[in-house]
Amino acid sequence: MADNRDLDGLRVALVLGTSAGGVGRHVRSVAQGLAGRGARVLVCGPAGTEEQFGFGGAGARFAEVDLADRPRPLHDARAVVRLRSLLRGADVVHAHGLRAGALAVAAGARVAPGPLRFSRGGPPLVVTLHNTVITGGRTAAVYGALERVVARGAARVLGVSPDLEERMRSLGAGSVGHAIVPAPAPRAQPGPAVRADLRAELGVGERPLILTVGRLAEQKGLPALLDAAAVWAGRTPPPLVAIAGDGPLEDDLRARIEAEDLPVRLLGRRSDVPGLLAACDVAVVPSVWEGQPLIVQEILRAGRPLVATRVGGIPGMVGAAERPAGGALLQGPESDAALLVPAGDAEALERAVSRVLDDPSLAARLGSAAAARSALLPGEEDAVDQLASIYRELTGTRR
């Protein structure tokens, strides 16, 4: 992180809700970078986030706020009152996530005449949107209402993918930009011994190893992965599909794997993802939607062949955002560092992975392109640079 003091004394409040991974890690990185530049950083969120991510160890002060992961009127009202007290002394507030953003709007806003129109009574508010909703019905209706609150109440909205940015513009947000959410700085890449040890642990032998890392949740598109695995079971030798992560779908996935005798193993939450990436032959991200997933950045840094869905921010991360429909899947060392398939299309996913397994030269080219692409991705200091500029603009501070 930068060593200067260009934010010396600026009081920044970061707000987040329940987080199991990416958002919390990003907020911790941002808090540490801002504190390193002299900002006085307060992080507001559920107690569990401090336990998991240790914001206090990043140079920030932490204040517990019960921000539930779904609408709960009584809890939300208490959270707004608590936030209103905590945020009163901030120069700028930055909320991460839609619910955190909407509650921060309510905590610092005066409601003006007209539906869902707000004027800021408190410090300027920045909201970063990290996710979208992938279900319909009441959940989608509530999500839409919160989006309108944020669009009308935030001074600046940042989206982790182009579709989120366009959505907020369509809802009337006055200032929308692209969020930078980099993976934490990598450690040294695992050596050959780690690859051998992990393949031995998994009992892979000479079989191909297909790896997916992510929360076992609806967004991650795991049913399509299992559909594809049923076809890969007929290959000689059949590859092993390893899924690292935990989540609400674990029991359902395990039951299907056992009932259909699929060549799939659930590894649970792992702390050795770099080693697993080194051990695999191809990494797969079958998600229904993603913003700037940290695992895609980690796969690129590891130089592993990647098959992923063409959703959200993934195409831009792998250099495919401008590729015309039907164009070549791999266009050079700095573009299309992955094979991209439609979300939910198990047949396309199966074919793409099989291509990589059947063509060592394609696998090598994808791995090289991934490593080259990773060098072009923004880092943690770039994210802090962006936010420092936004905060100075919104507070009128020029240092």
N, C-alpha and C positions, 0 to 999 in steps of 0.2 A: 504494500500500500504506500501511497505517497507520504512523504515525511513532512510536508509543509504544514503551515497552520492557517490555511486560507479560510477556515470556518471557525476561527478562534472565538469562543464564547457563544456561538449560535446555538440556541436551544431547540433541539430537534426531538420530536416525539414520534416513535414508530409504533404502530398499532397492528396486531395480528390476532387471528383467532386460533382455533385448534389446528395444529399442524403435525403431520407424522413424518415429514421429510423435507422436500424441496423448498417450500416457502420459509420454514423455520431456519434452514441452513442459509438461505439467501439473506434473511433479515439479520442473522448473526453476523454474516460477512459484511453487510452494509453498516451495521452498528459499529463494528470494529474499525472499518475504514473511516467512518465519519469521526469517531472518537480520536483516531490517529491524526486527524486534521484539526483538532482543537474543539470540535463541537461537543456540547453537553447533551448526551444522548439518553433519553428515557424510552424504554421499551415497555409497552402495555399489552398484556395478554394473559391467557389462562396460566395457572400455576404450572401445569404440565409442560408448557413450552420452555419455561426457565429450567426445569429439571432436565429436559432433554437436550437443550441447545446451549445453556449456560451463558446467557447474555451478560451477566455480571462479569464473567471472565473475559469478555470482549471489550471491557471498558465502559459499559453502559450501566445505567441504573434500571432496575426492573420494578414494575408495579403490577400487582395481580389485578386483572379484570376478568370477570366471568363471561367471556364471549363464547357462547355455545355454538356448536357446529350447525345448528338449524334453528329456525325461528321459534322462540319461546318468549311470549309477550312479557311475562313478569321478569324473567331474567334479563331480557333485552332492555327493559325500562331501567332496571337497576344498573346495568352496564352503561347506559347513556349518562345516568347521573354521576356514576363514578368517573367516566371519561371526561365529563364536563369539568369536574374538579381537577383532574390530573392535567388536562390539556390547557388550562387557563393561562399558564405561564410560558407556554411554548412559543417560539417564533414561527415555526412551521410544523405541520403534522403530516405524516406520511403513513397511510393505512395500506395494508397488504391483504388483498382478498376483497370480494364483493361485500360480504356481510360486515367485515371490519370497516370497510369504506362507508357503507350506509349508516352504521352506528356512529362513526366519526362525524359524518355530516350532521346527524341529529344532535350530537353533543356540542357542536360548534356553530349551529345555524339558528337564524331567526326565520321562521316560516313566513313567507310573503304571500300576499293575496294570489289566488290562482292555484290550480292543482299541481302539487309536487314542485313548487318553486321556492327556492331558498335564497337567502342572502346571508353571507358569512358574518356571524357575530364574533367569531373567534379567529385564531390564526389561519393563514391560508392552508388549504388541504390538498395534498397529492394522494391519488389512489392508484395503486398498481393492481391490475386484474390478472390473476395467475391461472384462472380456470374458466371453463364454460360449463353449461348444464347440458347433459346428454339424454335427459328424460323429459317427458311431456307432463301434461296434467297440472295438478296444483303446484308441484315443485317448480315447473317452468313458469307458471304465472307469478309465483312469489319472486323467483329470480328476476323476471322481467321488471317487476315493480322496484326491486332493489337497484337494478341497472338504471332506471330512470331517476331514482334518488341521487345516485352517484353522478350521473351525467349532468344533472342540474345543480349539484351542490359542491362539486370539487373544482378547484382552480385549475388543476391539471390531472388528466387521466393518462396512464401509461398501460399499454397492453402488451402481453408477451407474444402475441401472434397477430398477423395482419387481419384476420377475421374479427378478433376482439376489438381492434382499433376501429375498423369500419363500423362495427355494431355501435360503438359509443358515439361516433360521428353522426350516425343515422338517428340517434336519440337526442341529439342537440348538444352534446358536450362541446364546450367552447374551445378547449385546447387539448388535443390528443397527440400522444407520441408513442414511440416504440420503447418498451422496457428492455433493459439489459440485465439478464439473469444468468450470469456465468456459473459454471461449476467451480467449486473451490480449487485452488492451485493444486496440481497433481503432485503426488509423491513420486519417488523413483519407480519406474515400471518394473514389475516382477521379472525375474530372470528365468531361464529355462528350467531350473530346478523346481520352482514354484509350479510351473505348468505341469511338470511330470508328477509332482506330489499330489496336486489336486485331481488330475486325471486318474491317478491310482486310487485316491479316496473315493471317487465317484464310480470306480470300477468300469471305466469307459473302454480301456484297452485300445484297440485299433478302430473302434467305432467313431464316427463323427459325433461331435458334441455341439448341440444347438443350445444357445443360452438366451434366456429372457430374464430381465431384472425389473421388478416393479411391484407395486401394491396389488394384491389380489382383489381387484375391484372392477366394477362394470366398465369403467373408462378404459381399462387396459386391453380389451379385445381378446381375452384369453380363450373364450369358446372357439373362435376361429383358429387359434393356434392349436387347440386340441383336435379340431377337424382336420387340419393339415397333418398333425402327428399321426392320425389314423392312416393316412396315405403313406407317410414316411416309414411306417412299420413294415411295409412291403418291400423296402429297399434291402439290398444285401451289401454290407451288413446294415441292420436297422440303426439309425442314429439314436442317441439319447437326447431327449429334450429336457433341459434342466431349467426350472423356474425358481428364481431367488426372490423372496419377498413373503409378506404375510398380509392378511386382510380378510374382509367379510366373506369372500367367496371360497375360502380355503376348503371347507367341508364339502361344498358342492363339487369343486374341482377334483378333490381326492376321490369322492364317490364315483365320478364319471371315469377317472383314470383306472380305478380298480375294476369297475363294471365292464369296461371295454378293453381292458388289458393293454392300455396305451403305453408306448415307450417314453413315459414322461415321469420325472421325479420332482416333487416339491421340496425345495431345500430349506424353506423358511427364511427368516431375515438373516442376512449374512453381512459380516464386517469385512470380508475379503473379496469384494467385487473386482478390484483390479486383478487379483489372481485368477478369479473365475473367467474374466475376459481373456487373460493370457492363455487359459486352458482351452477355450472354446475354438471351434472352427468357423462358426458364423454366429453373429448376434442378431436377435430379432426383436423388433419393437412393433407389436401388432395393434397398437392403441386405436381406439375409436376417435380420440382427440388428444392432442398434446400442445403445450405452449412452447417453451424452450426446455425440454426435459434434460435434467442433469445427466441421465444415463446416456443419452445420445452424445453429449459432449464427451463423456468418459469413454465411450466406444470409439469415437473419432480419435481421441488422444492415444488410445491403446493401439490404433492402427489395425482394427479388426474389420473384416467384411461385415457389412450391415445391410439387413433387409428391414424396411420400415414402411409404415403406412403414410400415404400422402395426405396428411391432415395438419391443421393448425400451423405451427411454426417450424415443423420438421423440414419441409422442402427448402426453406431459406437457410436452415442450419447446414444442410448438406450441399448447398450450392445449386439447388434445382428449382428455385422459385420462378425463374424466368424461362424455364424449358418449355417449348411449345408442346401441346398435346401430341402424343405419338412420337416424340423425338427420342433420340438415343438415350439409354439409361445411364451411360457413362461417357462423359465428354472430355475427360482430361484430368490431370492431377489436382486441379483446383475447382472442379465442378462435379456435381452429382456423385458424391462420395458414398453412394448407397444405391441399392435397387429399391424403388418405391412402388407400392401396390395400393389399390383401393382398400379403405377400411372395411372390415367384415367380409372380404372376399377370400375365403379359405383356399380356393383353387389357385388364385393368383399368388397367394403367399406360399403355398406348397411348391408351385413351379419356380418361383424366384429363388427360394432356398435350395431347391434341387439343382438349379443352374450353378449356384456357387459351389455346391458339393461336387458336382460333376466336372467342373472346369477349374482346375488349379490356377490357370493363368488369369481367369476372371477374378478369383479370390485374391490373388496377389495384387492385381490392379486396384481392386476395391480397397484393400488394406492400405496401399500406398496413397491412394486418393484421400482416404480418411485421415491419415496422418498429416498430409499436406493441408487439408481443409481445417484441421484442428488449429493449425498455426495462425489461421485467419480469424478465428473466433475471438470476441472480446473477452477480457479477463476481469478479475475483481476490481482492479484499479480503474478500469474503464467505467464500470458501473458506478463507482464512487465519484469519478469525474463528472458523469452525467448528472447525478443527483445534486452534487455541490453546485453545479451551474444552475439547475432548476431552483434550488433553494435560494440562492443569491438573487436570482431574478424575481422570485415571488416576494421576498422580504425587502427588496430594494437595497440589498447589501452588496457593495463592490469592494473587495479586499484584494 
